[in-house]
């Protein structure tokens, strides 16, 4: 269940559905799923690129629940070969 790496904040391999809204005025909505998630960030597989530094509104919907979490942030780094990182 835990992502075996040496991150400061470990991540858990827990699937969540994401709804991402770009706040650049385009009103674009992107649907995605998490690869892993933790207190320091999350890894997301996307079918399109989001430019690093883009302001986003994100809603996470946790598997097997109706619980959601909404956050406002900027996109983070891109890790090649492992999907996009927010």
Buried (B, 14 or more C-beta within 10 A) or exposed (E): EEBEEEEEEBBEEBEBBBBBBBBEEEEEEBEBEBBBBBEEBBBBEBEEEBEEEBEBBBBBEBEEEEEEEEEEEEBBEBEEEEBBBB
